[in-house]
Amino acid sequence: MTDGSLELQDICTRLGFSETPEVLEAAATPVRRGHHLALLAGEGSGKASVVALAALEACDPAEETLQGLILVPEAAHAWRLAAAVQRVVGLEGLIVSCPTAVPEADRPADAARAHRGTHVLVGRPSKLLPEIRSGHHSISGLRLLVLDRVADLQALDEWGSVEPILETLPKDARKIAISDRVEPGFAALIERQLPRARRWPEELLPVAVAPEDDAGTVETDAGDAVRCALVPVGDFVAAFERCVRDADGLGCARIDLVFRTPEAAARAAAELAVAGLDAGTEAGGSTVTVALPGEGQSAAVQVGLPFRLETLQRNFEGDGPRYAVVEPRHAAQLKLHLSRIGRRLQPLRGQLLHEELDPVHRYRMQIREAAESTDLMSELLILEPLFDEIGSVRVAAALSNLLRVRLEGDAGPVRPWADVEAASSPAGWAPETTREAPRARRRPERPEEVPRGARPAWTRLYFGVGRRDEAKPGDLVGAITGETGIAGAQVGKIEIMGNFSLVDVDSQVADEVLRKLDGVTIRGRTVPVRRDRDS
């Protein structure tokens, strides 16, 4: 809704992209026509350009209201995406805010009010939903909803906060759902919320999405494997050396490192020369060649993730060993690229590739979030004497054990972690020496688990107190929040009848409310509380 749509090249220039991402070219026409979208795209695909284009098309800078909502599973991801979108839409007069990126302990008391001029809000659903329910942010005028990394939103238990937003979304709001892998939850979301959406890529995300997490994959043999090394930013040389050693062990005569830009190739050639490797590159070229003592085929390494599939396919032509060196957050998108060209991703020996959030990773993220978003001063004062007595590491381990006992509830003592390496390795990934068939390694289904997408957002509870007892909404809210400690935003609609009352509570805490309100006293009488039989 800005004055004139930006050209795709303008968006790419603002984001610093050297080429137009394939996902942007595929999504541009549907976005400009106002269609819903379902995209299979991970980090490194250029999907931020799609989100920015959608914000430009849906939001009007002349209206100082919240018009776009982007929901993501992690604070760090929210910050990266918000900053990228702001680089594009800010010059057109739109304001993007990311309040959940600031730790709560450092956030001013009126932080939510400070974001009222925002056109597009980015953050985790569980953090934004209370602010929406409390009235700090109104979504009545929302024109765009983006769900990014849908599979991880479900894996991190954020989906219970997504459903209430979906249920109250204006009917004319356009929806964009993005995931880096096809899972039953993503397929169910598309069928329920986006049945007529444009889907991309069609070969991996057809109209009839297969209800399995290996939908769209291509059968390949060992010769089609691309060996992959994951490295943090700035530590590529160590990964190059691992690829060189592996190619040398296969008897290759040389290995070509293919970079995205000539500048990156020149930097790498200098670093490899300093490391003692015989590396050379043509002037202005984007390929660095390392000579090997073997007499066999040539190996090739794709360094960094290209935005376009044809670039990757061209770089992987030939019959020699093929390698990829990417950042960990780009591994899922690399796997999608390779699936489309009939290859599979295989980790180099001794390295695990994290395709999805496993239990150990998820648990660590919960602890990291608590450390970053909570005022821990009082806890430190309590625990400080123990640091000198038994050491801070053992104190942390003991607290972790207590936390896991609490998370297990009353089911008995905490279950020990399985082998940490196995627990940290998601289905389908393993070192080459221990790799099993993907179906054999898939996590077992838990029959008692209710799919998150199928759970209602609210649960209606019956309270045996009403108008004849002079009960008021404040009495019910006070009893619920006072006895259970849940937030007032987790209490919804209240209906007070003659002899009873009906109260909607957040489904995520309904069981806890029922347990703690057993025998509660309201207006001087003991009140029965149960699930409403008619809901």
C-alpha positions in Angstrom: 0.0 0.0 0.0 3.0 2.3 -0.2 3.2 4.7 -3.1 4.2 2.5 -6.0 5.7 -1.0 -5.5 9.4 -1.3 -5.3 11.1 -3.2 -8.0 12.5 -6.5 -6.8 16.0 -5.3 -7.5 15.5 -2.3 -5.2 14.5 -4.7 -2.4 17.6 -6.8 -3.0 19.8 -3.8 -3.1 18.5 -2.6 0.3 19.1 -6.0 1.8 22.6 -6.3 0.3 21.8 -9.2 -2.0 24.0 -9.6 -5.0 21.3 -11.5 -6.9 17.5 -11.8 -6.7 16.5 -14.8 -4.5 14.5 -17.5 -6.3 11.9 -17.4 -3.5 11.3 -13.7 -4.1 10.8 -14.2 -7.8 8.3 -17.0 -7.1 6.4 -15.1 -4.5 6.3 -11.6 -6.0 3.2 -12.0 -8.2 1.1 -13.8 -5.6 2.0 -11.2 -2.9 1.1 -8.3 -5.2 -2.2 -9.9 -6.0 -3.0 -10.4 -2.3 -2.9 -14.2 -2.2 -2.1 -16.3 0.8 1.2 -18.1 0.6 2.8 -21.3 1.9 6.5 -21.4 1.4 9.1 -24.1 2.0 12.2 -21.9 2.7 14.8 -21.8 5.4 17.3 -19.2 6.6 19.6 -18.3 3.7 16.9 -18.5 1.1 16.3 -14.8 1.0 12.8 -15.2 2.5 13.2 -11.8 4.4 12.8 -10.1 1.0 9.4 -11.9 0.6 8.2 -10.7 4.0 9.4 -7.2 3.3 7.5 -7.1 0.0 4.4 -8.4 1.7 4.6 -5.7 4.3 5.0 -3.0 1.6 2.0 -4.3 -0.2 -0.3 -4.7 2.8 0.6 -1.8 5.1 -0.2 1.9 4.7 2.4 4.3 6.3 -0.3 7.0 6.6 -2.2 5.0 9.1 -0.6 4.8 12.6 -2.0 1.4 13.5 -0.6 -2.1 13.7 -1.2 -3.6 10.3 1.4 -6.5 10.1 2.3 -9.2 12.6 5.3 -11.5 12.1 5.5 -14.5 14.5 8.8 -16.3 14.9 10.0 -19.0 17.4 13.2 -17.3 18.8 14.1 -13.8 20.0 17.4 -13.8 18.0 15.6 -14.8 14.9 13.0 -12.1 15.5 15.7 -9.5 15.7 17.4 -10.5 12.5 14.2 -10.6 10.6 12.8 -7.4 12.0 16.1 -5.5 11.1 16.1 -6.9 7.6 12.5 -5.9 6.9 13.1 -2.5 8.4 16.0 -1.9 6.0 13.5 -2.3 3.1 10.3 -0.8 4.4 11.7 2.0 6.6 12.6 4.2 3.5 8.9 3.9 2.6 7.7 5.3 5.9 6.8 2.0 7.7 8.0 1.3 11.2 9.0 -2.3 12.3 9.3 -3.1 16.0 10.7 -6.1 17.8 10.0 -5.6 21.5 10.6 -9.2 22.5 14.3 -8.9 21.5 14.9 -6.7 24.5 15.3 -8.8 27.8 12.3 -8.1 30.1 14.6 -7.0 32.9 16.0 -4.2 30.7 12.7 -3.2 29.2 11.0 0.0 30.4 7.7 -0.3 32.1 5.9 1.5 29.2 7.7 -0.5 26.5 4.5 -1.7 25.0 3.1 1.8 24.7 6.3 2.9 23.1 5.6 0.6 20.2 2.1 2.0 19.5 3.2 3.8 16.3 4.4 0.5 14.9 3.0 -0.7 11.5 4.7 -4.2 11.7 5.4 -6.1 14.9 7.8 -9.0 15.1 8.2 -11.4 18.0 7.5 -14.7 19.6 3.8 -15.5 20.0 4.0 -16.3 23.7 5.5 -12.9 24.4 3.2 -10.9 22.1 -0.1 -12.6 23.0 -0.4 -11.2 26.5 0.2 -7.7 25.1 -2.5 -8.2 22.5 -5.0 -9.5 25.1 -4.2 -6.7 27.5 -5.0 -4.1 24.8 -1.5 -2.8 24.3 -1.6 -4.0 20.7 -4.8 -4.3 18.7 -5.0 -6.7 15.8 -8.5 -5.6 14.7 -6.9 -3.7 11.8 -4.3 -6.4 10.9 -3.8 -6.9 7.2 -0.8 -9.3 7.2 0.1 -12.2 9.3 3.4 -14.1 8.7 4.2 -17.3 10.5 7.9 -18.0 10.0 9.6 -21.3 10.9 6.2 -23.0 11.5 7.8 -26.3 12.4 9.9 -24.7 15.1 6.9 -22.7 16.4 5.3 -26.0 17.0 8.5 -27.7 18.4 9.0 -24.9 20.9 5.4 -25.0 22.2 4.6 -21.6 20.8 1.6 -22.9 18.9 -0.8 -22.5 21.8 -0.2 -18.8 21.5 -0.6 -18.8 17.7 -4.1 -20.3 17.7 -5.8 -17.4 19.6 -4.3 -15.0 17.1 -5.4 -17.0 14.1 -8.9 -17.3 15.6 -9.3 -13.5 16.0 -7.6 -12.5 12.8 -9.7 -10.2 10.5 -11.1 -12.3 7.6 -9.5 -10.1 4.9 -6.0 -10.4 6.4 -3.5 -12.2 4.1 -1.5 -15.0 5.6 2.0 -16.3 4.8 3.3 -19.5 6.4 6.9 -20.4 6.0 8.7 -23.6 7.2 12.1 -25.0 6.5 10.7 -28.6 6.4 7.5 -30.4 5.7 6.0 -31.9 8.9 2.5 -33.1 9.7 1.8 -29.9 11.7 2.8 -27.7 8.7 0.7 -29.7 6.3 -2.3 -29.5 8.7 -1.9 -25.7 9.0 -1.9 -25.4 5.2 -5.0 -27.5 4.9 -6.9 -25.7 7.7 -5.8 -22.1 7.2 -4.4 -21.8 3.7 -6.2 -24.4 1.5 -6.2 -22.1 -1.5 -2.8 -20.5 -0.9 -0.1 -20.4 -3.6 2.5 -23.0 -2.7 6.2 -23.0 -3.5 8.3 -24.9 -4.4 5.6 -27.0 -6.1 7.8 -30.1 -6.4 8.3 -30.2 -2.6 5.1 -28.6 -1.5 2.3 -29.8 -3.8 -1.4 -29.0 -3.4 -1.9 -32.3 -1.7 0.8 -32.2 1.0 2.0 -35.6 2.1 1.4 -36.1 5.8 5.0 -37.2 6.5 8.1 -35.2 7.3 9.9 -36.8 4.3 7.4 -35.4 1.8 8.9 -34.4 -1.5 12.2 -36.0 -1.0 13.9 -37.7 -3.8 15.3 -41.2 -3.7 19.1 -41.1 -4.1 22.0 -43.4 -3.7 25.4 -42.8 -2.0 26.9 -41.3 -5.1 24.4 -38.4 -5.0 25.5 -37.4 -1.5 26.9 -33.9 -0.8 29.2 -33.9 2.2 28.6 -31.0 4.4 30.5 -29.1 7.1 28.8 -26.6 9.4 30.9 -23.7 10.6 30.3 -20.5 12.6 30.8 -17.2 10.8 34.4 -16.4 10.3 35.7 -19.9 10.8 35.6 -21.3 7.3 39.3 -22.2 6.9 39.0 -25.1 9.4 36.0 -26.4 7.3 38.0 -26.0 4.1 40.8 -28.1 5.6 38.4 -30.8 6.6 37.0 -31.0 3.0 40.6 -31.0 1.6 41.6 -33.9 3.9 38.5 -35.9 3.0 39.0 -35.3 -0.8 42.7 -36.2 -0.4 41.7 -39.5 1.3 39.5 -40.2 -1.8 42.5 -39.8 -4.1 41.3 -36.6 -5.7 43.8 -34.6 -7.8 42.4 -31.2 -6.8 39.5 -29.5 -5.0 37.8 -26.4 -6.2 36.2 -24.0 -3.7 33.4 -22.1 -5.2 32.5 -18.8 -3.5 29.6 -16.4 -4.0 31.8 -13.4 -4.8 35.4 -12.8 -6.1 36.2 -10.8 -3.0 35.3 -13.8 -0.7 37.5 -16.1 -2.9 40.5 -13.7 -2.7 40.2 -13.6 1.1 40.0 -17.4 1.4 43.0 -17.9 -1.0 45.1 -15.8 1.3 43.9 -17.5 4.4 44.5 -21.0 2.9 48.0 -20.0 1.8 48.8 -18.8 5.3 47.6 -22.2 6.6 50.1 -23.9 4.4 47.8 -25.1 1.6 48.8 -24.6 -2.1 45.8 -22.5 -3.1 45.4 -20.3 -6.2 42.7 -18.3 -7.9 42.3 -16.5 -11.2 42.2 -12.7 -11.0 38.6 -11.6 -10.5 37.4 -15.2 -10.2 35.2 -16.7 -7.6 36.9 -20.2 -7.5 39.9 -21.2 -5.4 41.8 -24.3 -6.5 43.8 -26.4 -4.1 46.2 -29.0 -5.7 46.1 -32.5 -4.1 48.7 -35.3 -4.6 46.1 -37.8 -5.9 45.5 -38.7 -9.6 41.7 -39.2 -9.4 38.8 -36.9 -10.1 38.3 -33.3 -9.1 36.3 -32.4 -6.0 34.1 -29.2 -5.6 33.1 -27.3 -2.6 30.1 -24.9 -2.5 31.1 -22.2 0.1 28.1 -20.4 1.5 24.5 -20.9 0.3 23.5 -19.5 -3.1 20.0 -17.8 -3.4 19.3 -19.6 -6.6 18.9 -23.4 -7.3 20.5 -23.2 -10.7 23.7 -21.8 -9.2 24.0 -24.7 -6.9 23.2 -27.2 -9.6 25.8 -25.7 -11.9 28.5 -25.8 -9.2 27.8 -29.4 -8.5 28.0 -30.7 -12.1 30.4 -33.5 -12.6 31.1 -36.9 -11.1 33.7 -36.2 -8.4 33.0 -35.8 -4.7 30.9 -32.7 -3.8 31.0 -30.7 -0.6 29.2 -27.8 1.0 30.4 -25.4 3.7 27.6 -23.4 5.3 26.6 -21.8 8.6 24.5 -24.1 10.9 21.3 -22.0 10.4 21.5 -22.5 6.6 21.7 -26.3 6.7 17.9 -26.8 6.4 17.8 -24.6 3.3 20.7 -26.4 1.8 18.9 -29.7 2.3 15.9 -28.3 0.5 18.0 -27.2 -2.4 19.7 -30.6 -2.7 16.3 -32.4 -2.6 15.2 -30.5 -5.6 18.2 -31.5 -7.6 18.1 -35.2 -6.6 20.9 -35.2 -4.0 21.0 -35.8 -0.3 23.0 -34.1 2.4 25.5 -36.1 4.4 27.6 -34.7 7.3 31.4 -35.1 7.2 32.7 -37.7 9.7 32.5 -36.6 13.3 29.9 -33.9 12.7 26.2 -33.8 13.4 23.8 -31.6 11.4 20.9 -30.2 13.4 17.8 -30.3 11.1 15.3 -29.6 13.8 15.0 -28.7 17.5 15.8 -31.8 19.5 14.9 -32.2 23.2 18.4 -31.3 24.5 18.6 -28.2 22.2 15.1 -27.1 23.2 15.9 -27.5 26.9 19.1 -25.4 26.6 17.1 -22.7 24.7 14.6 -22.5 27.6 17.4 -22.0 30.1 19.1 -19.4 27.9 15.8 -17.5 27.5 15.3 -17.5 31.3 18.9 -16.2 31.8 18.4 -13.4 29.3 14.9 -12.3 30.1 14.6 -12.6 33.9 16.0 -10.4 36.8 18.2 -13.0 38.6 19.7 -10.7 41.2 17.7 -12.2 44.2 18.5 -15.7 43.0 22.2 -14.9 42.8 22.2 -13.5 46.4 20.6 -16.8 47.6 23.0 -19.1 45.8 26.2 -17.1 46.2 27.4 -19.0 49.3 27.1 -22.3 47.4 29.3 -21.1 44.5 32.4 -21.1 46.8 31.3 -24.3 48.6 30.6 -26.6 45.6 31.3 -24.5 42.5 28.9 -22.7 40.2 28.9 -25.5 37.6 27.6 -28.1 40.1 25.1 -25.6 41.4 23.8 -25.1 37.8 23.6 -28.9 37.3 21.7 -29.4 40.5 19.2 -26.7 39.6 18.8 -28.2 36.2 18.0 -31.6 37.8 15.4 -29.9 40.1 13.9 -28.1 37.1 13.5 -31.3 35.2 11.9 -33.0 38.1 9.4 -30.2 38.2 8.8 -30.5 34.5 8.1 -34.2 34.9 5.4 -33.3 37.4 4.2 -36.0 39.8 5.1 -38.9 37.5 8.1 -39.9 39.6 11.8 -39.1 39.5 13.2 -37.4 36.5 14.1 -39.6 33.6 17.8 -39.5 32.8 18.9 -38.1 29.5 19.6 -40.7 26.9 23.1 -40.6 25.3 23.6 -36.9 24.8 24.9 -37.2 21.3 22.0 -39.4 20.3 19.5 -37.1 22.0 21.1 -34.1 20.2 20.9 -35.8 16.8 17.6 -35.3 15.0 15.9 -37.9 12.9 17.7 -38.6 9.7 21.1 -37.2 10.6 24.1 -39.2 11.8 27.8 -39.5 11.2 28.6 -41.5 8.1 29.8 -44.5 10.1 26.6 -44.9 12.1 23.9 -43.6 9.7 20.7 -45.5 9.8 17.7 -45.4 7.5 15.6 -42.2 8.1 12.4 -44.1 9.0 14.3 -46.2 11.6 15.6 -43.1 13.3 12.5 -41.1 13.3 11.3 -40.1 16.7 8.4 -42.4 17.9 5.0 -40.9 17.9 3.3 -40.4 21.3 -0.3 -41.6 20.9 -1.4 -39.6 23.9 -0.1 -36.3 22.5 -2.8 -34.1 21.0 -1.6 -32.2 17.9 -1.0 -28.6 18.8 -2.9 -27.4 15.8 -6.0 -29.3 17.0 -6.1 -27.8 20.5 -8.6 -25.0 21.2 -7.2 -21.7 22.3 -9.6 -21.4 25.2 -11.1 -23.8 27.7 -14.5 -22.9 29.3 -14.7 -23.6 33.0 -17.9 -23.8 35.2 -17.9 -22.0 38.5 -20.7 -22.8 41.0 -21.2 -19.2 41.9 -23.3 -16.5 40.2 -25.4 -13.3 40.4 -27.4 -14.6 43.4 -24.2 -14.8 45.3 -23.3 -11.2 44.2 -20.3 -12.6 42.3 -18.6 -10.1 40.0 -16.0 -10.6 37.2 -13.2 -9.3 39.5 -14.0 -12.0 42.1 -13.5 -14.7 39.5 -10.4 -13.2 38.0 -8.9 -12.5 41.4 -9.5 -16.1 42.6 -8.0 -17.5 39.4 -4.9 -15.3 39.3 -4.4 -15.3 43.1 -4.6 -19.1 43.6 -2.8 -20.1 40.4 -0.4 -17.3 39.7 -1.3 -17.2 36.0 -1.4 -13.8 34.1 -4.7 -11.9 33.9 -4.3 -12.0 30.1 -4.8 -15.8 30.3 -8.3 -15.2 31.5 -10.8 -14.6 28.7 -14.5 -14.2 28.4 -16.6 -14.2 31.7 -20.4 -14.9 31.7 -22.1 -14.6 35.1 -25.5 -16.3 35.3 -28.0 -16.7 38.2 -26.5 -19.7 39.9 -23.2 -20.2 38.1 -20.6 -18.5 36.0 -18.6 -19.6 32.8 -15.0 -18.4 32.4 -12.7 -19.0 29.5 -9.1 -19.6 30.4 -6.0 -20.2 28.2 -6.0 -23.9 27.3 -2.4 -24.2 28.2 -3.1 -23.6 31.9 -6.6 -25.0 32.2 -5.5 -28.2 33.9 -3.4 -26.2 36.4 -6.4 -23.9 37.1 -8.7 -26.8 37.8 -6.1 -28.5 40.1 -5.4 -25.4 42.2 -9.0 -24.1 42.4 -10.3 -27.3 43.9 -12.3 -26.2 46.9 -11.6 -22.4 46.3 -13.6 -19.9 48.4 -15.4 -17.1 46.5 -17.8 -14.6 48.2 -17.6 -16.6 51.5 -18.6 -20.0 50.1 -16.7 -23.0 48.7 -17.2 -23.1 45.0 -17.1 -26.2 42.7 -15.0 -25.7 39.6 -15.0 -28.0 36.6 -14.9 -28.0 32.8 -18.1 -26.8 31.3 -20.0 -29.8 29.9 -21.6 -27.9 27.0 -18.3 -26.5 25.6 
